[in-house]
């Protein structure tokens, strides 16, 4: 690639190392990271115009709301919870589209309104349970007990009389009223807790509705008469905060969804150039090794960028923008860009797989040496001794002495053919980037398109010719593969197959990039003048609210409050004969379609239960599933922490010490799984303590020992807001809870200190340090209560849940392989669509598991399968999903003759191999779920069994071969053939690796001395 392309500006906020003078990013290679300049950590590397604009806009919105707290006139209107609006702006910062921010704010307001409405209904019902005569008698008793002089006269809070204080001390409590409140609010909290798990998009609704429910639960039983405006103390600040955020988003550096989508597209295209340059350098210098962590980091960055694009593009129909390209035009680029992303992912995955194979080979030889060195009599059987021995034998069988030399020669051949194509790619990516900034220049785009197409055609011709000529010694005069020099060994085709794989991946990327540039040029020809584009998809709002999609933002994670509890909360339940039967569709069902076959494969054929049993089991499952148990724990926790507020002996103390905040903190910390809970508890505790300290620092700097200076506090808080907002916007998502807790505690210390010195009232918690330790104590009480509820009688294990999810994904891969074996001869018309859909679903589930699995290290588990093992299993499942999808897709592309040849050559459809594959995966599933050890002797390595079937298949059994091997590999199907063989071998290899990983965790049983097999072979 040319130097001009490499000097293009890097991706904003990404961890992209500085390139060398020749345009090469040294960080892609092992041992060269020291040559690249050191950079700031990723969470700190945001000193660019785009991110600083977002930071400024969000900080100004919070600062304006903070100023309202320090103005007495506005504070009297907002009330004691005025700071709550500032916290809302940290939870939902105005970092994205105006419309989306307003929508998020309205979601919060809807939650508040929902809690308010239920609270009013509950209050009406509760007060109706007490007879009016009893109420009058109690009021008369209160009047008689009142002394002549009242206390705290003239407080701004309205608590002016002895009677009001007595009421908050619990004088008017009534058991019938209290029980009604607890029953109705308890039901409300239970349903909202279920909603938090089952509908993650409505999490803000559930969170704020629960807070309003807590207000009614802890305050309303004390009040003897109907007061429908109790929650306005929180609703008014939140509504004002949403309005301030919307105004700042509209007036300060506004961005439309179209601009965000275009930025996301650039974030996908920009990092690709650096890897292309590094790949070209690798072809020219085959001795260099790619740095595997760097490649995996690039893959993760691109996946996040594409996820952000996929989320944002759903909101384009609701966008209002002024530009040449309409939202529909930008949406039209999604599919060509997806093809570029998929093609580049295939090329990147090929390089990743090569490095993993090299590392795995080195690890295998180390394990073999350790195994052979341990020959002491009476020694225990080493882990996976049978599999290691057979894998070493397989490596010796397939590896040619000149394999490394062949690979070096192959990469050199590709380097000679690919240089013109890389130069065309450089120009193409530059044109695509310029086209995303604005419509590209017509003549320049047409010239680049012509250059790209010519270079692509030249590469496909020259690369195939160079590869075949360089490996001509492998073929006879008729073009068939010569038998190997060493008997009982496969032909040395490794170098040629690797070259064909790279050729296929590069050609696919070239076609995808050409199509993307062609589409952008076509759109720009139709749009010559900018105009206003109005929304056309408001009706999609409801569908979005019930989906699991996140709204578009300019910063990753700014609205992601789900943490780890929703995307992976539900694993597929095994139907044990009592699942609900699918409704019969009016349209006729094609039972020969891939979708129908796959659905039939997943239907168990066990005994069917009676309808009464099905209803009973479904009801039990509804109460005992993850959502049901989480809601039950939340209900128990809520009732336990709210009871002191409704007991005469403790009601006054509860009200004065703001015990409701302990209840809210406990509810917020409660999550479905223990691993998430422990990690969240640690970061929330740290955030509370740090936030309290920061709040005291801000208060004493701005107030000293006095009542506080509004100007000094506003100045100090401006600095603190910028720091906290930086954390909120740019810190890793898993630290977001700590940031919000830190900010909340800081604001509570500063705001309550200001309230105590300016509008003192009954129950004010104090100033500065006094407020700090009381706040920390409340949080610790809430956390202690949630810990007890979470861990007794049995903690909900995240590890156990994730093992079930991984087992389900392995089952899905088995089903897809069964579909492949059943349908390869005559693929159904919808095979590609079904397989792609299944692959995408599995990828989303497995990718969502990566982060939560890391948190299982905080969990107390009795299983031998630890966090590291689960991470390896998840990675292998992701790899199996990719290779399973590639296998079906590439097989479907092959002509019928080549499909038959592939199946017979590899044994992919052999009954014995299919049975072995299904049995091994089923054993792994069982071991993952139960933790039971695995038999020491299994039919692994499966790769060796496939090669054994290939050796045992006679040419006469493989069907007629109308095309020679040389002609086949050099033609259009050569790369497809190499890809399907690679996908099949990699799939079997992943299963072999999965067996090894699980065995190391759970151990082996039923050991067999290897000498028994050696004597049998002898």
QUICORNOR-V424812 format. One record per residue. BURIAL is b if it has 16 or more other ideal C-beta (glycine too) atoms within 10 Angstrom, else e. Layout:
burial->{BURIAL	BURIAL}
//
This chain:
burial->{b	e	e	e	b	b	e	b	e	b	b	b	b	b	b	b	b	e	b	e	e	e	b	b	b	b	b	b	b	e	e	b	e	e	e	b	e	e	e	e	e	e	e	e	b	b	e	e	e	e	b	e	e	b	b	e	b	b	b	b	b	b	b	b	b	b	e	b	b	b	e	e	e	e	b	e	e	b	b	b	b	b	b	b	b	b	b	b	b	b	b	b	b	b	b	b	b	b	b	b	b	b	b	b	b	e	b	b	b	b	b	b	b	b	b	b	e	b	b	b	e	b	b	e	e	b	b	e	e	b	e	e	e	e	b	e	e	b	e	e	e	b	e	e	e	e	e	e	e	e	e	e	e	e	e	b	b	e	b	b	e	b	b	b	b	b	b	b	b	b	b	b	b	b	e	e	b	b	e	b	b	b	e	b	b	b	e	b	b	b	e	b	b	b	b	b	b	b	b	b	b	b	b	b	b	b	b	b	b	b	b	b	b	b	b	b	b	b	b	b	b	b	b	b	e	e	e	e	e	b	b	e	b	b	b	b	b	b	b	b	b	b	e	b	b	b	e	b	b	e	e	e	e	e	b	b	b	b	b	b	b	b	b	b	b	b	b	b	b	b	b	b	b	b	b	b	b	b	b	b	b	b	b	e	e	b	e	b	b	b	b	b	e	b	b	e	e	b	b	e	b	b	e	b	b	b	b	b	b	e	b	b	b	b	b	b	b	b	b	e	b	e	b	b	b	b	b	e	b	b	b	b	b	e	e	b	b	b	b	b	b	e	b	b	b	b	b	b	b	b	b	b	b	b	b	b	e	e	e	e	e	e	e	b	e	e	b	b	e	e	b	e	e	e	e	e	e	e	e	e	e	e	b	b	b	b	b	b	b	b	b	b	e	b	e	e	e	b	e	b	e	e	e	e	e	b	b	e	b	b	b	b	b	b	b	e	b	b	b	e	b	b	b	b	b	b	b	b	b	b	b	b	b	b	b	b	e	e	b	b	e	e	e	e	b	e	e	b	b	e	b	b	e	e	b	b	e	e	b	b	e	b	b	b	e	b	b	b	e	b	b	e	e	b	b	e	e	e	e	e	b	e	e	e	e	e	e	e	e	b	e	b	b	b	b	b	b	b	b	b	b	b	b	b	b	b	b	b	b	b	b	b	b	b	e	b	b	b	b	b	b	e	b	b	e	e	e	e	e	e	e	e	b	e	b	e	e	e	e	e	e	e	e	b	e	e	e	e	b	b	b	b	b	b	b	b	b	b	b	e	b	b	b	b	b	b	b	b	b	e	b	e	e	e	e	e	e	b	b	e	e	e	e	e	e	e	e	e	e	e	e	e	b	b	b	e	b	b	e	e	e	e	e	e	e	e	e	e	e	e	e	e	e	b	e	e	e	e	e	e	e	e	e	e	b	b	b	b	b	b	b	b	b	b	b	b	b	b	e	e	b	b	e	b	b	b	e	e	e	b	b	b	e	b	b	e	b	b	b	b	b	b	b	b	b	b	b	b	b	b	b	b	b	b	b	b	b	b	b	b	b	e	b	b	b	e	b	b	b	b	b	b	b	b	b	b	e	b	b	b	b	b	b	e	e	e	e	b	e	b	e	b	b	b	e	b	b	e	e	b	b	b	e	b	b	b	b	b	b	b	b	e	e	b	b	b	b	b	b	b	b	b	b	b	b	b	b	b	b	b	b	b	b	b	b	b	e	b	b	e	e	b	b	b	b	e	b	b	e	e	b	b	e	b	b	b	e	b	b	e	b	b	b	e	b	b	b	e	b	b	e	e	e	e	b	b	b	b	b	b	b	b	b	b	b	b	b	b	b	b	b	b	b	b	b	b	b	b	b	b	b	e	b	b	e	e	b	b	e	b	b	b	e	b	b	e	e	b	b	e	e	b	b	e	b	b	b	b	b	e	b	b	b	b	b	b	b	b	b	e	b	e	b	e	b	e	b	e	b	b	b	b	b	b	b	b	b	b	b	b	b	b	b	b	b	b	b	b	b	b	b	b	b	b	e	e	e	b	b	b	b	b	b	b	b	b	b	b	b	b	e	e	b	b	e	b	b	e	e	b	b	e	b	b	b	e	b	b	b	e	b	e	b	b	e	b	b	b	b	b	b	b	b	b	b	b	b	e	b	b	e	e	e	e	e	e	e	e	e	e	e	e	e	b	b	b	b	b	b	b	e	e	b	b	b	b	b	b	b	b	b	b	b	b	b	b	b	b	b	b	b	b	b	b	b	b	b	b	b	e	b	b	b	b	e	e	e	e	e	e	e	e	e	e	e	e	e	e}
//
